[in-house]
Amino acid sequence: MEDHVVPDMELVSRILSAARLRTRAINFPELGALRMQAGLSEDRMQALRPYLLQQEVSLLLGHIHSRTDWYKKLEGGRITQPDRRELRQVSRLLDLRWHEFEALHIALFGSRTMQPHRQDAGLAVAPAWHRVVHSSPMPAYISNRSWDVCMFNAAADELFGGMPDNILRSLFGLPHGRHKDSTQPDPKRPWGERALEQLEMLDLPPQPDQRRHMPDWGWTWGRTGAAGLRSGLADHPDDPILLKIHAEVRQDPELLDLYEGPVVTGGSVEDRNSHPDGTRRLMYHAGLDEIGLMEGAVSEPLGAPGARVVFMGWRPLERSSGICSSDCAMYHIHKS
């Protein structure tokens, strides 16, 4: 916690107390045995107090013979810097709603958390997002915290030339599959004259097929993948999909250099980000066989922290001006 942050322990107490009082002890059949191990009566007069007692929360957290008053101190505002791992355990036990956990984290540490308290957080999005994605005329898709694609529209499928099943694998150029719902032809057609002329004009080498939609991969897209993997593993260090991608990245010298290299080089400020929100990048449109300018807009569904909704506005290069040298890491931004 930063020195200047003064925790709001009154708010911490209110959030935790309200959550505990709505948590029914009957949902924890192991509680009787835990009480006996701690030297308490197995009979807890549940009819009079159906909610969890403070000491019982400590028992359920594993404090059987020591620290049995740990949770009482936390709820009472006497622990101002709790271990964040233990705080997430409390949040899961009391089934805190996301906005409650976020408020709790802000009250203690002065900022919203980037680490969801539910183990399955960010793996699925609300069905209502399906209508949002499919009603957009812009290419749009949603990927979960593991970067697996949950849903996409026809425009995105055409833009990619077959929607990848995992966006992060695609960003790194690692082997990946096509999403099962893709309707685009497979395999991809070879580069056309128009795209090859554009690559020559931009002084860019053709990328391998798995990176074809990212003409300036080394400047932008690849770095976004590296930032996304770093932040994803920080939030979900046990995510099996992210761990597998990490292992494959470490086995590839080019990707390892990208992953472990400087976060910001060449004056680019967007390389710090693990998302394309508000950025402009060159992108090959597979359906049109043409390189254009993609402008991204990204949001995070509140009910699925770590997931991302991506809208990709694409336009032809001739509708832009002032293409500068590829020596500039941000040349794709220098367009009106």
Disulfide bonds with the S-S distance in Angstrom:
none
